[in-house]
Amino acid sequence: MIPVNYRGEERSFEAELQVWQYGYRFIVPVDGMELVFERDDSGDYRAIASEVSGGELPDRELVQAIAEVLQTL
């Protein structure tokens, strides 16, 4: 579970850790869309909408808040 404080509200997101190529990534369902969080070349997390997801993208600030929590792990 990933606890995130977003706009003064405490939210939790269930994440799946996957071994991926030479590292790992997190699969996180956010507001009905499955996002893949993986490290970019600078070592920060980026979010990518998975190919199986449909619908509207979640709020950018929420995605950034999740990435910030993952960065502390």
C-alpha positions in Angstrom: 0.0 0.0 0.0 1.2 3.5 -0.8 -0.1 6.2 1.5 -0.4 9.6 -0.2 -1.4 12.9 1.3 -3.2 14.7 -1.6 -4.9 18.1 -1.1 -5.2 17.5 2.7 -6.8 14.0 2.2 -5.0 10.8 3.1 -5.4 8.3 0.3 -3.9 4.8 -0.1 -3.1 3.0 -3.3 -2.4 -0.7 -3.7 0.7 -1.3 -5.7 2.2 -4.3 -7.4 6.0 -4.5 -7.5 7.3 -6.1 -10.8 10.9 -7.0 -11.6 11.5 -5.4 -15.0 14.5 -5.6 -17.2 17.4 -4.6 -14.9 15.4 -3.0 -12.2 11.8 -2.9 -11.0 8.6 -0.9 -11.5 5.3 -0.4 -9.7 1.9 -1.0 -11.2 -0.6 1.3 -9.4 -4.3 1.6 -10.1 -5.3 5.2 -9.7 -8.9 6.3 -10.1 -9.8 3.5 -12.5 -6.6 3.7 -14.6 -3.5 1.4 -14.3 -0.3 3.5 -14.1 3.2 2.1 -14.4 5.8 4.0 -12.3 9.4 3.4 -13.3 12.6 5.2 -13.0 13.8 7.5 -15.8 17.4 8.2 -16.8 17.8 10.7 -14.0 16.6 8.2 -11.3 13.2 9.9 -10.7 9.9 8.1 -11.1 7.8 8.7 -14.1 4.2 7.5 -14.7 3.1 5.8 -17.9 -0.5 4.8 -18.6 -0.5 1.1 -19.3 -1.8 -0.1 -22.6 -4.7 -2.0 -21.1 -6.0 1.1 -19.3 -8.8 3.1 -20.7 -10.5 6.2 -19.6 -9.4 9.6 -18.4 -6.0 10.3 -16.9 -5.9 10.9 -13.2 -5.0 14.4 -11.8 -1.4 15.3 -12.5 -0.8 16.5 -8.9 -2.0 13.1 -7.6 0.3 11.2 -9.9 3.2 13.5 -8.8 2.4 12.9 -5.1 2.5 9.1 -5.7 5.8 9.4 -7.5 7.2 11.5 -4.6 6.3 8.8 -2.1 7.9 6.1 -4.3 11.0 8.2 -4.4 11.4 7.9 -0.6 11.3 4.0 -0.7 
